[in-house]
Amino acid sequence: MNIVVLDGYTLNPGDLSWEGMEKIGNYKVYDRTPLDDVGETISRIGNAEIVFTNKTPLPRQVFEECPQIQFVGVLATGYNVVDVQAAKEKGIPVTNIPT
């Protein structure tokens, strides 16, 4: 299982460890991903099946170009950064993971 965290700095500016994710699979944590560059977001997601975001938008284009995504976790109290309808159409659950 491949996991990507698109904007880990928001949740963890360096005082926590992401190493627990290695129990689930291979993971990559980016401190920040540009909010207005969908191409970069798609590139960073790569072949990840699990995507965590906080502020990085996941519009329909992400779900169309990354068909391997199986789960989206939003590291915040809301999930307005995710095109929930596009995710739903692909059968991808989107879940808040409040911090």
C-alpha positions in Angstrom: 0.0 0.0 0.0 1.4 3.4 -1.0 0.5 6.4 1.2 1.1 10.1 0.6 0.6 13.1 3.0 0.3 16.2 0.8 0.7 18.9 3.5 2.1 17.3 6.6 3.6 20.4 8.1 0.1 21.7 9.0 -0.5 18.7 11.3 3.1 17.9 12.3 5.6 20.8 12.1 8.3 18.4 13.3 7.3 17.4 16.8 5.6 14.1 15.9 6.7 11.0 13.9 5.0 9.7 10.8 6.8 6.3 11.2 3.6 4.5 12.4 2.4 4.6 8.8 5.1 2.2 7.8 3.0 -0.5 9.4 0.4 0.0 6.7 2.8 0.5 3.7 5.2 2.8 2.0 4.7 6.5 2.7 5.9 9.9 1.6 5.2 13.1 3.6 5.4 16.5 1.9 5.5 19.5 4.2 3.5 21.5 1.8 2.0 21.1 -1.7 1.1 24.2 -3.8 -2.6 24.9 -3.4 -3.0 26.1 -7.0 -1.0 23.5 -9.0 -3.2 20.4 -9.6 -0.5 18.9 -11.8 2.0 19.0 -8.9 -0.7 17.5 -6.6 -1.2 14.6 -9.1 2.5 14.1 -9.5 3.0 13.9 -5.7 0.1 11.5 -5.3 1.8 9.3 -7.9 0.7 5.7 -7.3 -0.6 6.2 -3.8 -3.7 4.4 -2.8 -4.2 6.4 0.4 -4.0 10.2 0.3 -4.0 12.5 3.3 -4.6 16.3 2.9 -5.3 19.3 5.0 -5.3 22.3 2.8 -4.3 20.9 -0.6 -7.4 20.8 -2.8 -8.4 17.5 -4.5 -10.6 18.5 -7.4 -12.3 16.1 -9.9 -9.1 16.1 -12.1 -7.2 14.4 -9.3 -9.7 11.5 -9.1 -9.8 11.2 -12.9 -6.0 11.1 -13.3 -5.3 9.0 -10.1 -7.7 6.0 -10.5 -5.7 4.0 -7.9 -6.8 6.1 -5.0 -8.8 4.0 -2.6 -9.1 6.4 0.4 -8.8 10.1 1.2 -8.3 11.3 4.8 -8.7 15.0 5.5 -6.5 16.0 8.4 -8.9 18.7 9.5 -12.5 19.2 10.8 -14.0 19.8 7.4 -13.5 18.4 3.9 -14.4 21.2 1.6 -11.0 20.9 -0.1 -12.1 17.6 -1.6 -14.5 17.2 -4.6 -16.6 14.7 -2.6 -19.0 14.1 -5.5 -16.1 13.0 -7.8 -14.7 10.8 -5.0 -18.1 9.2 -4.4 -18.6 8.5 -8.1 -15.3 6.6 -8.0 -16.3 4.7 -4.8 -13.6 6.4 -2.8 -14.4 7.1 0.9 -13.5 10.6 2.2 -13.1 10.8 6.0 -12.3 13.6 8.4 -9.5 12.9 10.7 -9.8 15.8 13.1 -6.6 17.0 14.6 
